[in-house]
Amino acid sequence: METESPKPPHKGIKKGLYVIPTAFTAANVGMGFLAVIYSIRGFNIVASDPAAAATYFNSAAIAIGLAILFDTLDGRVARMTRTTTEIGVQFDSLADVLTFGIAPITLVYSWAIAAVFPESSGQYAFGLFLLFMYLMSGAFRLARFNLQAIRPRVLAEGSPKVDKKHFVGLPIPTAAGLLASIVHFSPYPLSSYSEDASRFYTALIMVLVGILSGLMVSKLRYSSMKTVGTGRGNLYLVLVIAAFGMLVWLYSNYVLLIISTIYVGHGIVWYMIGLFRSRPAKLDAEA
């Protein structure tokens, strides 16, 4: 009579660990969904009640910020518990298209472009074009990231492994975070300002959307922060996180905008430094 082999201990616990990163990704999707709903709700009352619209826009921006937190946690938890799966990678990318692609352009559309420019104007049409290019650039950025993770040698011949310390191109969560932090800093719809000021501010936002689109599809390197907290300085990391959390709690309008601006800008700064370093080497070679 054959007896069933006993199940290895803690097998059920191991299976349960796979649910944790998926739960964070699902929370990411939920925040993106809420951000879209809040943006639409705010746009509906822009003209009648700008103060209430500002509350909705601010809630949408906060939802995107929380989604960035969940998106960061799902990857770290998956690596810590060694529960990374290919379906998890694809699910995470689809979630990012919604939360960091569709949600921020819906927010910017409702808070700035549609609230300021009439639909028959050329500025309105150009604004829609820029928002569409942002979405396309973000989707392309995510697709390239997935291919680099799955097939690194096909995309970069001669490279023995993937550079885990850097991202190629601006990550779409950071691009969405900068747009959301701007709205969080000043949630009142831009149409509530004077006509000249509202058009000027909206034009600046449109320029920023175009710049972020270009940075996402560029080959500029951005720090991935994946190695942070893996060394002996974990105690100092805890202190830094605690201090950062307190600053966000007290001065979120300023801190989030400053942090997101610094991260978006540091890739450009590194690129410029690399150009200046390479010039002297070329001059020495020619001499």
N, C-alpha and C positions, 0 to 999 in steps of 0.2 A: 504494500500500500504506500503510495507516494504521499509525501508530506510537503506542504508549501514551505518554501524557504522564507525564513523570517525577514521582514522588511528592515533595511538598515535604520539605525536610530536617527531621529531628528530629520527623517526625510520629509515629513509633513511640514516641519518648520522651514526647511530649505525651500519647498515649493511656495510657502506663504510669503517668503521674502520677495519673490518676483512681483507680488501685488503692490508692494510699497512704491517703487518708482512709477508704476502705472497710475497709482492713486495721485501722485504729485502731478503727473502729466494731465490727468483728468481735471485736477484743480486748475491747471493752466488753461485748459479749454473753457472751464466755467468762468474764469476771470475775463477771458476774451469775449465770451458771450455777453456777460454783464456790461463790459465796456461798450460794445456795439449798441446794446439796448439803451444804456444811459446816454450815449451820444445822440441817438435818434430822439429820445425823449427830450433832451435839452434843446435840440434844433426846433422841435415843434413849438417851443415857447420862447424862442429867442426874442421875437419882436414884442410879445405881450408881457413877459416877465423875465428880464435879463438876469435878475438876482437868482431866481430859481433855476434858470438855465445854467448859470455858473456853478450851482451846486451839483447838477447832473454831470457837467463836464469835468468837474473836479473828481467826482466819484468814478467816472470813466478812467481818468488818468491814474487814480489810485489803484483801480483794478488792474491796469496794465503793469503798474509797479509791482503789485503782488504776484502777477503772473511771471514776472522776471525772477522773483524769489523762488517760486515753485519750479520754474524751468531750471534754475541752478541746482536746486535740491535733488530733482529727479536724477540728474546725471551723476551727482556726487554719491547719492545713495546707491545707485546701480553699480558704480565702481567699487564702493566700499563693501557691498554685500556680494559682489561678483555675480550680479544678476542681469548683466547687460545682454540683450537679445536683439536680433535684427528687426523683429517686429516692433520692439520698443523704440529703436532708432527711427523707424518709419512713422510710428505713431507720434513721436515727439516732433518730427518735422512737420507733419500735417497740423499738429496743434500750433506750432509756431507760425504757420501761414495764416491761421485765423487770428491768433492773439497778437502777433507782432507785425502782421501784414495788413489784414482787413481792419482790425480794430483801430489802430492808430490813424489810418487814412480816413476812416469814418469819423473819428474824433476831430481831425484837422478840417475835414470837409464841413462838419457841422459848426465847429467853433469859429472858423475863419472864412474859408472860401465861399461857401454857400450863404453865409450870414452877411457877407460884405458885397459880393459881386452879383448882379442880376444874371439870370440864366442865359439871357440873350447876348451877354457881353463876351468879348474875346478873352478877357482876363479869366472869366469863369471857365471857359472851354480849355484854356491853357492850364488852369489849375487842375482840372480833371485829368488832363494828359499827364501832368507831373505826378499826381497821385497814382495813376495807373502804372507809370514807369517805376514808381517806388515799389508797388506790389510785385511787378514782374522781376525787378532786381532782387527783391527779397526771396522770391521763389527760386530764382536762379542761384542765389547764394546758398540756399539750403540744399538744393540738388547737387551743387559742386562739393559742398561739405560732405554729403553722404557718399559720393563717389570717391573722394579722397580718403575717407575712412575705410571703405570696402576694398578699393583697388588702388592703393597708393603707387604701385610700380607702373601701372598703365598710364597714370596721369603725370608722374614725375619719374622718368627713367633714371636709374642710377642711384635713387634714394633708397637706402636700406630699410628705413622705417619712417613713419609719419612723425612730423614735428609736433609733439603734444604741447609744447610751450607757447605756440603761436597759432592764431587763426589767419587764413589768407582771405583778406577782405574784411570789412566791418561786419561783425555779427548782427543779424537782424534784431535780436532782443535789445541791443544797445541803441540801435537807431530808433526803435520804438520808444525806448526809455527816455531818450533826449526829447522827442516830441511830447511825450506824456509829462515830463518834468517841466517843460515850458508852460503847458496848460495848467499844471498844478501850481506853478509859480504865479500865473495870472489867469484864473479860470473864467473871468468875465468875458463874454463873447466880444470879438474884436469890433463888431458892429456897434457896440455901446460907446465907442470913442467917437471923436469927430470924424467927418467923412474923409478928410485928408489923412488923418492919423490912422484910421482903420485900413485904408487902402495901402498905406506905407507899411504897416505892420504885417498885413496879409502878404504883401509882395516879399517881405523878408522871409516869412514862413515858407513861401513857395520856393524861394531860392534855397533855403535850407533843405527842403524835401528833395530838390534836384541834386544837391551836394551829397546827401545821405545815399541817394540811389547810386550815384557814381562810386562812392566809397564801398558800397556793398559788393559791387561787381569788380572792384579793383583788385590788385595783387598786393596791396599794402598789408604788412604784417601787424597784427594786434595780439597783445598778450592774452593767452587763454585763461590764466589764473588757475589752471588745473593742478599745478604743483604746489600751490599755496596751502600750507597746513600739513604737508607731508614730511617735513623735516623735524628737527629738534625744537624749532621755535613755535611749537603749538601753543605754549602758554602765552607768548606775546601775541599770537594771532587771536586768542580768546579775548585778551585785553583790548586789542584793536577793534574787534567786532563789537565788544560791549560799548566802547567809546563811540563807535560809528552809529550803533543803534540808538544811543542816547541823543546824539546830535540829530539824527533823523527824526526822533520823537519830538525834539524841541524846535528844530529849525528845518523841517522837511522841505519847505519851499525853496530854501537856498541850498541846502546840502545836496539834495538829489540833482538839482540843476548843475551845480559845480562838478559833482562827481561824473555825471554823464557827459558833460562837456569836455572834461579832462580826458576821459577814456576815448571819446571820438577823436579828439585832437592829437592824442599821443602817437597814433599810427602815422599821421601826417608829419609830425615832428621827427620821428625815427627815420622816415623816408628822406626828409630834407637833410638830416645829419648824415645819412648814408651817402647822399649825393656829394656833400662837401668833403667827406672822407675819401671818396673815390677819385675826386679831381686831383688832389696832390699826388696820388699814386700814378695816375696817367701822365701827369707832367714829369714825374721822375723817370718813368719808363721812356718817354719821348726824349728826355735829355740824355 
